[in-house]
Amino acid sequence: MERVSGNLEYQFFFSRFRNIRTLAISHETKVEQIFYQPRQAVCILKTYYNRDVSFVYQRLKSIRHENLTAVYDVLAYNGNTYVIEEFIDGETLTEHLDRQGTFSESEVIYIIEKVCNALEKLHSQRPPLIHRDIKPSNVMIRVDGSIKLIDFDTVRFHKKDGKQDTVLLGTKEYASPEHYGYGQTDITSDIYSIGVMMNELLTGKMLNNHRATYQGRLLPVINRCIRMDSGQRFQSVGELRKVLTSYRTPLGVLTRNKKKIIAGCIVFAAAVSALLFWVTKIETWPDLQKAYEEETSPFLLLENRKVDRKLKKVLGTKYSYVKECLQTIDSDVKYWDGTYFMQGAVPGLYTIMEAAISLTDDEELECSFLEGEICNYYASDEKFYEAPSENMLAWMASFENKTIQFHGEAQDNAEPQDYADGQFYA
């Protein structure tokens, strides 16, 4: 039975995308560009042969940060690990060094601040996640100038009582002494690698016998990052970022001369205008009939900020669970009498996770999801508790052996209602 279940999970995982091209391949890994149906976007598929790193990637899957590559799905099967990640349109810092040479101090400050933001998200997990391979080829500059930290295959959980690391998984030129057995890698190990990377970005050279080759005004920051004694380094990326911020010039970041400053101001003004237009647009409740007629991806409706905020308000702590359920949405969406209905399901740890959402032209919503033996129902307006929409009611009633439970302050004193074959409780 386990083999059948595994095969079904494998088939389901690979049924949701189509390959575009292979980007890199070795005896250990393969990297492919794919079109991922649930996101309706180009993504990256990484295959780790004969290596199970799913325990880390499952944790990363739940993390979202603007400076971290998003992990969308993970599968461990037959000794291999398959990971679907966000596709980053841009170039690595290594590619930028090869093409344009070293970075200015202002550019390095900007880049490292963003890397610190990404690492702060990882380090704040319980237990902390340590990247262990911070280097220019693992940091990307997107076409819009934003920064993304990539490549998590060396990430590990920090063990509070651990003594030392036994295997070097990162890149030795950037690795702290802890990587070689002089203690356990922790958040200061990533800070050591940041210091090495700063030196390279500013000079194009590596450290010389653990000493910086750079001699500019950021030298005190680099020297503190690369101390052999981890206790003498910055003790958090937040502390490092705060010190870096004090070095920032009044003219800002990524500027080399006046012409670039002027051009940057023009681009910035245009970007602000575009952003304001975008914010105004996404603050508007979607045109549900138009979305249905034009077969707009339902994921775009759920990402609408007004819809998303209302969903968070209605569901509270159940918001993340429902979003997880709706990673895969049935293509058979419905629109009738001002109500747009969608349903989705994904394989859970012990059972199928299922949920349904109805959006109305009146800017209200209903949500129902299966959790164990309970089919839970939430709504943004108490009128729905008296009369759920037809599609939602049919969806809930399809779980004949489940108890359907209504949630809402207005239902505290309500009487049980019998709508169909299932058991309904307020």
N, C-alpha and C positions, 0 to 999 in steps of 0.2 A: 504493500500500500504506500509506503514512503517513496518508493521509486516512481510510482504513477503520479503521486502528488508533486514530486519534484519535476517530473516531465511537464506537467500542466503549468507549473509556475514558470518553467523555462520557456515554454511555447508562448505563454501570455506575455512575458517580458519582451521577447523578440518580435511579437506580432504588432507592437505599437510603434515601430519605426521602420524606415527604409534606409539602406546604406547609400551614401553619395560617393564617398571616395575614402581610400586609406591614406592617412597622413604620415604614419610612422609605424614600423614593425620591427620587432626583435624576438629573440627566443624567450624573453620574459614578458613583454607587453606588446599590445597593438593599440594604436589610436586611430579611430575612424570618425569621419564627419557623417552625420546622419540627419534625417528629417524626423523629428520626434512628434508624433501625432498629438499626444495629450497637451503639448505646449504650442503646437502649430508653429514650430520654429526649428531652425537648424541648431543642432546640439553636437556634443562630442560623446562618443562611446569609447571607454577605455576597458581593455581586457587585460587582466593580470593572470598569466598562466601559472598554474600550480602554486597559487598563493592566495590565501584567504585574508583579505583586508576589509571584509565587509563590516566587521564590528566597529571600525573607525568611521567608515563611510556612512553607515546607518546613523551614527551620531551627527555627522556633518550634514546629512540630509535634512535634519530638523533646524539647521542654522541658516539664517539669511542675513547678509550684510553687504552693503554696496561695494566694499573692497575685497570681498571673498567670492570666488567662483561658486555658483550655486550647484548643489548636487541634487538631481531630480529623482533618480531611482538607482537601486543597488540590488544585485543578485549574486549570491554565492551558489555555485552549482558545479558538481563533479570536479572539485578541487580548484576551479577557476573563480575569479571575481569579475563581475561586469558592472561598470559604473557609467551612468548617463549624467553628463555635466553640461552646464551652460557653455555655449560657444562664445569665445571672446574675440571680437574683431579688432585687431591691433597688432603690436609687435612687442617682443620682450625687451627688457633693458639691455640684454646682451646684443640683440639685433640692432638696437639704437646706437650702442657703443661702436659697433662695427661700421655702421653707416655714417654716423655724424660725429663720432668722437666723444670725449668726456662731457659730463654735465656740469652746469654752473652750480655754485653753492646754493643759490635760491631754488634751483630745480631739485637738488638733492634733498633739501629741507622739505619741500612739498611732497616728494615721493616717499620719503621715510615717514613723514607724518601719516600718510595714508596706509603704509605698511603697518605702522603701529596701531592704527585703528582696526585693521583686519586681525592682527595678532591679539589685540585686547579682547576681541570677541571670542577667539579660541581659548585664550588663557583664562577667561572668566567662567568657562564651563566647569562643572563639578563632576569628576575631577578635571583639572585643566588639560587642554589639548596642546601639545607641543609640536610645532611644525617640523623642526629639525633639518630643514633643507632650504633656508633662506639664502637666495643668491639671485643675481640679475636675470638669469634665464627662467626663474620662477616668479617674476614680477612682470606684468604686462601693462603697457600704456595703450588704452583704447583710442579709437579715432577721435573721440570727443575730449581726450586729455585726461580722462579718469584712470585710476590705478586699480589693478586687480591682482591679488595674490593667488597663485595657481599651484597645482601639483601637490596633492595631499598624501601620496603613497608612502611617505616616511613618517606621517603623523603618528604620535603615540599618546596614550594617557599617562599623565604624571602619577607615579605611585608614591604616596606620601612616605612610606617606609622603605622605599627601594634603595639599594646600595649603589649600584653602578649599572651602566649599560654594557652589554657584552658584544654587541654587533654594531659596526658603523654602517648606517643606512643612508646617511646624507652624503654630501660632496666634501671630500677631505679638506680642500683648500679653505672652506668656509666653516668647517666643523670646530666647535669649542673643545677644550681639553677633556670635557666630560664625555664626549663621544668616544674617546680612546680609553675609557675605563677609569678616569680620574673623578669618580663620582657619577651620580645619576643626572641625565639631562633634565633640565627644568626650564622655566620661562627665561632665565638669564642665559641659557644656551642659545635661544633665538636672538637675544640681544647681542651676544658675541658675534653671531653671523651677520647681524645688521651692521655692526662696526666694520667688519671685513668688506661688506658690500659697499658701504659709504666710501671707503678708501678706494675701491676699484672704480666706482662711478666718477669720482673726482680726479683720478690720476690715470685710469686705464691699467693700473698695475695691482698685483696682489701684495699682501703683507710681506715684509722682508724679515724673516726670523721672528715672527710674531710682533713686528714693529710696523707702524704706519709709514708709508712712503709719502703720504700727503703732509704738507706743512702749512696749511692755511688756517683760517680762524676757527674752523670746525674741529681742529685737531684735539682739543680737550674732550670733546664729545666722543670722538672715535676712540681715543685712548682709554676712556672710562668703559666703553663698551667691550673692549678686547682685553681687559684685565684677565690674567691667568686665574686669579682667585675670583670665583663667581660671586663671593660676598662683597667684593669691591666694585662690581659693575652696577649699572642702574638696576634696581630691584623690580621694576615693572616697566612695560612699554609706555604706560601713562606718564611716568616720571621722565623717561627719555623724550617723549613728545613735548612735554612742557618745557624742557630745556631747549629743544630745537626751536620751538616757537619764539623764544626770546632772541634768537639769531635772525629772525625774519627781517628782511629789508622793508622799508615803507612802500616800495614800489611793487611789492607782491612777489609772486613766484612765476617761474618759467618765462622770465624776461631777460633779454641779453642787450638790447639797445633801445633807443627812443622810438625808432620806427616800429619795432615790434610791440612796444608799449602802446602806441597809438592804434596799431592794427588790432592788438589784443582788446583794447577798449571798445573798438567798433564791433568786434566779434562778440564780446561780452554783452554789449547792449542789444545786439541782435538775438543772442541766446536768451537774455532776460525777457525780451518781447515774445519770443517763441514759447518760453516757459509759461509766461502769464496766459498766453492763448491756450496752451495745453491744459494748464490747471483749470481755467474757466470751462474748457470743453469737458474734462473728465469729472468736474464737479456737478455736471448735469446728469440727471437720471437717464439711462439709455432709452432710446426709442425701441421698445420691445417688438412691435409689429414689424418695423423696418429690419431689425436684427434677424427676425424669423424669416422674413421674405428673402433677404439677401444671404441667408445661411451663414450669418456671422458666427464665429466660434463662440460658444457659450463661456469659454474661459475669459474672453474679453469683457463679458458682462460682469463676471464675478470680480474682475480686477478694477472695474469702475469704482472710483474712490467713494462715491456716495453709497453705492451698493455695499461695498466692503465695510464701511463704517457702520451701516445699519446692521449688517450681519454680525459684526463684532458685538454691538450693543445688545442684540437679541440673544445671541448664544453665550456670551460671556466666556467662561473657561472651556466650553465645548467648541469654540470657534476653530481651533487648530485641528481637532479631531474631524470635524466636518470637511474642512479643506483637504485633509488627507484622504477622506473618502471620495472626494470629487476630483482626484488626480486623473481619473478616467471618466469622462462623461459620455453617456449613451448618445449616439448621433440622432436618435429619434426624439428630438425635443418637440414640445407642443406649444402652440399659442392659440388661445381661444377666449373670447369675451374679455380681452384686456389683461389676460394672465399668461405669463410665459413660464413653462414648466420644464425642468431638467432633472435628470437623475444620473447617479454614477456609482461605481463600486470598484474597490481594489482588494486584492488578497491581503488579509490581516495575518497576525501571528497565529491565531487559532481558528479564525473563521473569515468569511467575507465581510468587509466593511462597506456598508451601503448608506447612501444619503440621497435626499431629494430636496430641491428648492423651487419655490414658486415666487416669481416677481410680478408685481402688478403695475399697470399704468398709473395707478394712484400713489406710486412710490412706497408701497408696503411689500412685505415679504412673509412667506411661511417657510419653515424648514423642518424636515423630519429625518431622523437617522436611527439606524439599528445599532444597539449596543447591548450585547449579550441577549437576554430574553426580553428586552424592552425596546419598543419602537417609540422613541421620544419625539415630541412635537413642540415646536416653538413658533411664535408668530409676533409680528411687530404691532398688531392691533388686536384688541380683545374680541372683536367681532368674528375673527377667524376661529376662535375657540368654540363658538356656538355653531359655526357652519364653515368647516374647512373647505377649500376649493375642491372641485370634483376630481381633478387629476391627483391631487395630494391625498384625498380620501381613498381613492382607488389604490394608490401606491401603498398606503399604510394597511389597508384591508387585505392586501395580497399576502401579508405575513399572518396566516391564519392561526398559528400557534404562539404568537407573540402578544404580550400585553402592551397596549398603546397608551402612553402616559403623556398628558398635557402638562406643560410647564408655563407658568406665568402668574404674576401677582393677582390678576383678576380671577384666577381659577382656584384660589385657596379655599373658597367656600362653595365651590360649584359641585353639583351632583354628578355622579357617573353617568355617562351617555353611551348608549348602545347604537352604533352606526352600522355595523356589519358583523361578519362572522367572528372577528377578533374581539378581544376584551379591551374595552376602553375605560380608562380612569382619568379623572381630572387631576 
